[in-house]
């Protein structure tokens, strides 16, 4: 399917949405990367426990600090 995006639709980027629901095994991500060409990019959606569920249950995370929350910063390591 990944090759279809470029070949038939002209896309060189695709969003990985399933990462919101569960964290993938490294082999899954490696397999997806191998099926793409140089210059193809993935936009990876953040896991829900880091973006949504963290606000729903302060006790679970043990973070009373969440009452004074601001933004969540994600840092991407560039290679």
N, CA, C and O of each residue as an XYZ file, in Angstrom:
316
protein
N       0.806     -1.190      0.000
C       0.000      0.000      0.000
C       0.858      1.267      0.000
O       0.485      2.273     -0.604
N       2.005      1.214      0.677
C       2.862      2.398      0.733
C       3.360      2.807     -0.647
O       3.414      3.997     -0.957
N       3.724      1.840     -1.473
C       4.186      2.173     -2.823
C       3.042      2.744     -3.664
O       3.279      3.552     -4.561
N       1.822      2.334     -3.384
C       0.643      2.842     -4.084
C       0.473      4.341     -3.862
O       0.113      5.073     -4.784
N       0.731      4.793     -2.645
C       0.579      6.218     -2.341
C       1.426      7.084     -3.260
O       0.957      8.109     -3.754
N       2.668      6.682     -3.493
C       3.558      7.455     -4.353
C       3.238      7.231     -5.828
O       3.101      8.182     -6.597
N       3.123      5.981     -6.204
C       2.972      5.628     -7.608
C       1.668      6.153     -8.217
O       1.675      6.676     -9.332
N       0.569      6.019     -7.507
C      -0.727      6.376     -8.064
C      -1.295      7.697     -7.554
O      -2.103      8.334     -8.230
N      -0.874      8.101     -6.371
C      -1.436      9.325     -5.790
C      -0.425     10.462     -5.699
O      -0.804     11.616     -5.501
N       0.863     10.141     -5.844
C       1.899     11.163     -5.801
C       2.295     11.601     -4.399
O       2.975     12.615     -4.239
N       1.880     10.852     -3.380
C       2.209     11.224     -2.003
C       3.606     10.750     -1.641
O       4.011      9.650     -2.018
N       4.343     11.578     -0.910
C       5.630     11.151     -0.381
C       5.648     11.206      1.148
O       6.700     11.108      1.779
N       4.453     11.365      1.723
C       4.276     11.384      3.180
C       2.974     10.675      3.514
O       1.988     10.785      2.785
N       2.983      9.948      4.622
C       1.760      9.300      5.083
C       1.711      9.407      6.605
O       2.740      9.327      7.277
N       0.507      9.587      7.137
C       0.327      9.618      8.584
C       0.148      8.205      9.097
O      -0.626      7.422      8.546
N       0.875      7.885     10.163
C       0.688      6.611     10.842
C      -0.249      6.903     12.005
O       0.153      7.488     13.010
N      -1.480      6.495     11.859
C      -2.516      6.803     12.830
C      -2.618      5.750     13.931
O      -3.027      6.072     15.046
N      -2.255      4.499     13.644
C      -2.445      3.439     14.633
C      -1.578      3.636     15.864
O      -1.847      3.034     16.903
N      -0.545      4.463     15.774
C       0.316      4.713     16.925
C      -0.414      5.470     18.028
O       0.062      5.511     19.162
N      -1.549      6.064     17.719
C      -2.369      6.719     18.733
C      -2.979      5.674     19.668
O      -3.129      5.921     20.865
N      -3.326      4.525     19.129
C      -4.026      3.496     19.884
C      -3.106      2.491     20.563
O      -3.435      1.970     21.629
N      -1.968      2.217     19.961
C      -1.013      1.284     20.557
C       0.384      1.598     20.014
O       0.549      2.101     18.903
N       1.365      1.285     20.832
C       2.744      1.497     20.407
C       3.187      0.282     19.603
O       3.031     -0.851     20.058
N       3.732      0.501     18.427
C       4.108     -0.623     17.555
C       5.408     -1.292     17.977
O       6.249     -0.701     18.654
N       5.539     -2.529     17.559
C       6.805     -3.224     17.738
C       7.809     -2.626     16.746
O       7.428     -2.223     15.647
N       9.081     -2.568     17.127
C      10.100     -2.030     16.217
C      10.106     -2.713     14.848
O      10.328     -2.052     13.834
N       9.864     -4.029     14.805
C       9.870     -4.754     13.525
C       8.802     -4.220     12.572
O       9.012     -4.184     11.359
N       7.667     -3.809     13.113
C       6.592     -3.265     12.278
C       7.061     -1.972     11.618
O       6.891     -1.787     10.413
N       7.648     -1.084     12.408
C       8.107      0.196     11.867
C       9.260      0.003     10.877
O       9.329      0.675      9.848
N      10.151     -0.913     11.200
C      11.272     -1.200     10.292
C      10.757     -1.741      8.969
O      11.261     -1.366      7.910
N       9.764     -2.613      9.013
C       9.180     -3.171      7.794
C       8.541     -2.099      6.931
O       8.669     -2.121      5.707
N       7.852     -1.161      7.571
C       7.237     -0.070      6.811
C       8.305      0.794      6.150
O       8.160      1.197      4.996
N       9.364      1.071      6.878
C      10.439      1.901      6.329
C      11.105      1.235      5.121
O      11.466      1.909      4.156
N      11.262     -0.077      5.180
C      11.896     -0.807      4.081
C      11.051     -0.787      2.807
O      11.583     -0.957      1.710
N       9.749     -0.582      2.943
C       8.854     -0.587      1.789
C       8.743      0.776      1.110
O       7.947      0.950      0.187
N       9.520      1.718      1.555
C       9.434      3.064      0.983
C      10.748      3.445      0.296
O      11.765      2.768      0.445
N      10.701      4.520     -0.441
C      11.848      5.016     -1.187
C      12.534      6.129     -0.404
O      11.972      6.635      0.567
N      13.732      6.512     -0.807
C      14.431      7.633     -0.185
C      13.586      8.894     -0.328
O      13.039      9.171     -1.395
N      13.488      9.642      0.746
C      12.722     10.876      0.726
C      11.292     10.726      1.216
O      10.613     11.723      1.463
N      10.829      9.492      1.359
C       9.479      9.256      1.878
C       9.487      9.526      3.374
O      10.444      9.171      4.062
N       8.429     10.151      3.884
C       8.362     10.489      5.299
C       7.088      9.962      5.937
O       6.043      9.854      5.295
N       7.203      9.639      7.216
C       6.059      9.233      8.017
C       5.761     10.317      9.033
O       6.667     10.835      9.685
N       4.513     10.653      9.162
C       4.048     11.532     10.222
C       3.418     10.621     11.267
O       2.370     10.023     11.024
N       4.056     10.514     12.428
C       3.640      9.550     13.436
C       2.790     10.239     14.494
O       3.226     11.198     15.131
N       1.583      9.744     14.672
C       0.672     10.310     15.660
C       1.104      9.876     17.063
O       1.493      8.726     17.270
N       1.034     10.786     18.008
C       1.443     10.500     19.378
C       0.482      9.539     20.059
O      -0.722      9.555     19.803
N       1.025      8.714     20.919
C       0.262      7.727     21.669
C      -0.715      8.430     22.612
O      -0.354      9.405     23.271
N      -1.950      7.935     22.674
C      -3.026      8.591     23.423
C      -2.732      8.762     24.902
O      -3.220      9.714     25.512
N      -1.955      7.880     25.495
C      -1.638      8.034     26.914
C      -0.731      9.231     27.165
O      -0.635      9.707     28.296
N      -0.065      9.721     26.124
C       0.793     10.896     26.276
C       0.068     12.190     25.916
O       0.526     13.276     26.271
N      -1.050     12.083     25.221
C      -1.703     13.307     24.756
C      -3.122     13.505     25.277
O      -3.553     14.645     25.447
N      -3.847     12.443     25.532
C      -5.247     12.566     25.942
C      -5.492     11.972     27.327
O      -6.015     12.644     28.216
N      -5.114     10.726     27.500
C      -5.426     10.033     28.745
C      -4.670     10.582     29.946
O      -5.107     10.414     31.085
N      -3.557     11.229     29.704
C      -2.794     11.813     30.807
C      -3.636     12.851     31.554
O      -3.454     13.047     32.756
N      -4.545     13.507     30.857
C      -5.381     14.539     31.481
C      -6.594     13.931     32.187
O      -7.193     14.579     33.044
N      -6.957     12.714     31.844
C      -8.180     12.108     32.369
C      -8.014     11.482     33.745
O      -9.000     11.321     34.463
N      -6.807     11.127     34.127
C      -6.617     10.446     35.400
C      -5.298     10.889     36.033
O      -4.268     10.233     35.873
N      -5.344     11.985     36.737
C      -4.125     12.522     37.362
C      -3.487     11.537     38.329
O      -2.261     11.477     38.427
N      -4.308     10.756     39.055
C      -3.770      9.819     40.035
C      -2.973      8.702     39.376
O      -1.974      8.234     39.923
N      -3.419      8.280     38.205
C      -2.721      7.196     37.508
C      -1.278      7.573     37.232
O      -0.369      6.762     37.410
N      -1.076      8.793     36.803
C       0.264      9.266     36.491
C       0.974      9.806     37.723
O       2.187     10.016     37.707
N       0.211     10.031     38.801
C       0.816     10.567     40.007
C       1.329     11.976     39.815
O       2.319     12.365     40.433
N       0.674     12.742     38.971
C       1.160     14.083     38.657
C       0.139     15.147     39.059
O      -0.688     15.557     38.244
N       0.196     15.578     40.278
C      -0.662     16.673     40.718
C      -0.328     17.927     39.904
O      -1.148     18.835     39.769
N       0.857     17.952     39.383
C       1.319     19.074     38.576
C       0.440     19.318     37.351
O       0.422     20.425     36.814
N      -0.281     18.305     36.909
C      -1.113     18.436     35.718
C      -2.173     19.521     35.866
O      -2.674     20.038     34.867
N      -2.516     19.866     37.094
C      -3.486     20.941     37.291
C      -2.948     22.269     36.780
O      -3.718     23.183     36.484
N      -1.637     22.378     36.678
C      -0.994     23.614     36.209
C      -0.318     23.392     34.864
O       0.681     24.032     34.535
N      -0.881     22.482     34.104
C      -0.256     22.093     32.851
C      -0.260     23.228     31.829
O      -1.120     24.110     31.824
N       0.716     23.153     30.998
C       0.801     24.056     29.862
C       0.758     23.218     28.606
O      -0.281     22.655     28.262
N       1.871     23.136     27.928
C       1.937     22.351     26.700
C       2.772     21.099     26.939
O       3.539     21.018     27.899
N       2.611     20.137     26.057
C       3.469     18.950     26.064
C       4.437     19.121     24.909
O       4.031     19.422     23.786
N       5.703     18.931     25.186
C       6.734     19.096     24.167
C       7.278     17.717     23.775
O       7.700     16.936     24.628
N       7.260     17.444     22.495
C       7.839     16.222     21.960
C       9.097     16.612     21.208
O       9.087     17.535     20.395
N      10.174     15.906     21.483
C      11.433     16.183     20.818
C      11.749     15.029     19.885
O      11.761     13.868     20.292
N      12.003     15.360     18.643
C      12.342     14.352     17.644
C      13.833     14.371     17.433
O      14.419     15.413     17.139
N      14.440     13.227     17.582
C      15.869     13.112     17.338
C      16.090     13.053     15.842
O      15.551     12.181     15.161
N      16.863     13.955     15.343
C      17.151     13.998     13.910
C      18.442     13.226     13.649
O      19.431     13.385     14.364
N      18.414     12.397     12.623
C      19.626     11.626     12.318
C      20.343     12.212     11.147
O      21.386     11.698     10.742
